[in-house]
Amino acid sequence: MNGFKSITPFDITDNVFKLLDRDWMLVTAGSPDQCNTMTASWGHLGILWNLPIAIAYIRPQRYTYRFANENRDYTLCFFENKYREILEFCGTKSGRTHDKIKETGLHPLETDRGNVIFKEASLVLECEKIYVDNLKKENFLVPDIAEKNYPFDDFHRFYMGRICNVWIKTR
């Protein structure tokens, strides 16, 4: 892919805690013709079932939820700090009422699998969904966590994805 170098998940050198919690990411699902993206700061990267896995969490009221449910794959794009305003916009505006890609000036690229990533990203993970479930109130062993994070019982759905491709920016 032009402007990116393909690497393996094992070659990622970034601190994943910093990537997720401080740098944030765009979770995107859908095709170039119809997709949505949203900012997220919760997620997981690791090994499960002997596979490199990325887990994305999406609340049911988010517009991206529909796209994540209807499509086989999703992508996670991480950006340098200079794109923080774009991430803030994509995290606070709904794709139902805003064309986030057009309004932010992001440049979408299509992967060989037909997914959307962004030219501006510094690190991209392309993931194939292999397991989906919902967080459940009754499974919280520390009820305060559920009460604090889900006052409206809008529990996230989580999407476990096998990391199919990883790209880093080359220029």
C-alpha positions in Angstrom: 0.0 0.0 0.0 1.5 3.3 -1.1 3.0 5.2 1.9 2.8 2.2 4.2 5.1 -0.7 4.9 3.6 -4.1 5.8 4.9 -5.6 9.1 3.8 -8.5 11.3 1.9 -7.9 14.6 5.1 -9.0 16.3 7.0 -6.1 14.8 4.8 -3.5 16.4 7.2 -1.5 18.7 4.7 1.0 20.1 3.6 0.9 23.7 0.1 -0.5 23.4 -1.1 1.1 26.6 -0.1 4.5 25.3 -1.6 3.8 21.9 -5.0 2.9 23.3 -5.4 5.1 26.3 -3.5 8.3 25.4 -3.2 8.4 21.6 -6.6 6.9 20.8 -7.6 5.2 17.5 -10.3 5.3 14.8 -12.3 2.1 14.6 -13.8 1.8 11.1 -16.1 -0.7 9.6 -17.8 -0.9 6.2 -16.7 -0.5 2.6 -15.3 2.6 0.8 -18.9 3.2 -0.5 -20.5 3.1 2.9 -18.6 3.0 6.2 -18.4 4.8 9.5 -15.5 5.6 11.8 -15.4 6.5 15.5 -12.7 7.3 18.0 -12.0 4.8 20.7 -9.6 4.7 23.6 -10.6 1.3 25.0 -9.3 -1.9 23.4 -6.9 -4.8 23.6 -4.0 -6.2 21.6 -2.6 -9.6 22.4 -2.6 -13.3 21.7 -5.6 -15.5 22.0 -6.1 -19.0 20.5 -2.6 -18.8 19.2 -3.6 -15.8 17.0 -2.6 -12.1 17.1 -5.9 -10.4 18.2 -7.3 -6.9 18.5 -10.4 -6.3 20.4 -12.6 -3.2 19.7 -15.5 -2.1 22.0 -18.5 -0.3 20.6 -21.6 0.8 22.4 -25.0 0.0 20.8 -26.0 3.6 20.2 -22.9 4.4 18.1 -23.5 4.5 14.4 -20.4 2.4 13.8 -22.1 -0.4 15.7 -24.3 -1.2 12.7 -21.3 -1.3 10.4 -19.3 -3.5 12.7 -22.1 -5.9 13.0 -22.8 -6.1 9.2 -19.3 -6.5 8.0 -16.7 -9.2 8.2 -13.8 -6.9 9.1 -12.9 -3.7 10.9 -9.8 -1.5 11.0 -8.0 0.3 13.8 -6.0 3.4 12.8 -3.6 5.1 15.1 -2.4 8.7 14.5 0.3 11.1 15.5 -0.7 13.8 18.0 -1.1 16.5 15.3 -4.4 14.7 14.3 -5.9 15.0 17.8 -8.6 17.5 16.7 -9.8 15.0 14.0 -9.9 12.2 16.7 -11.9 14.5 19.0 -14.3 15.3 16.2 -14.8 11.7 15.2 -15.4 10.8 18.9 -18.0 13.5 19.6 -20.0 13.7 16.3 -22.3 11.1 14.9 -21.9 9.6 11.4 -25.7 9.7 11.2 -25.5 13.5 10.9 -22.0 14.2 9.8 -19.8 12.9 7.0 -16.8 12.5 9.3 -14.3 11.7 6.6 -15.3 14.6 4.4 -15.6 17.1 7.3 -12.2 16.2 8.8 -10.3 16.0 5.5 -9.2 12.5 6.1 -8.1 10.6 3.0 -9.6 7.0 3.0 -7.7 4.2 1.3 -9.1 0.8 0.4 -7.3 -2.3 1.4 -7.1 -5.5 -0.7 -9.8 -6.9 1.7 -12.1 -4.0 0.8 -11.8 -2.2 4.1 -11.2 1.5 4.8 -8.0 2.9 6.4 -6.7 6.4 6.4 -3.6 7.8 4.6 -2.8 10.0 7.7 -2.5 7.0 10.1 0.9 6.1 11.5 -0.1 2.5 12.4 -3.0 0.4 10.9 -4.4 -2.9 12.0 -6.8 -4.7 9.7 -8.9 -7.3 11.6 -11.2 -10.1 10.7 -13.9 -10.7 13.3 -13.7 -14.1 14.9 -15.8 -13.7 18.0 -18.4 -11.2 19.1 -20.2 -10.8 22.4 -21.7 -8.2 24.7 -20.5 -7.2 28.1 -23.1 -8.2 30.7 -24.0 -6.4 33.9 -24.3 -9.7 35.8 -20.8 -10.7 35.0 -19.1 -7.7 36.6 -17.4 -8.9 39.8 -16.8 -5.3 40.9 -20.2 -3.7 40.5 -18.8 -0.2 40.9 -17.1 -0.5 37.5 -20.5 -1.2 35.8 -22.2 1.5 37.7 -19.6 4.1 36.9 -19.1 3.2 33.2 -22.7 2.2 32.3 -25.2 4.3 34.1 -27.7 3.7 31.2 -26.9 0.0 30.9 -25.6 0.6 27.4 -23.0 -2.1 27.6 -20.4 -2.4 24.9 -20.3 -5.1 22.3 -16.8 -6.4 21.8 -15.4 -7.6 18.6 -12.4 -9.9 18.7 -10.5 -9.7 15.4 -7.7 -11.8 14.1 -5.1 -9.2 12.9 -4.8 -9.9 9.2 -2.6 -7.0 8.2 -0.4 -4.4 9.9 1.0 -1.3 8.2 3.2 1.5 9.4 3.7 4.8 7.7 6.9 5.0 5.7 6.9 8.8 5.1 
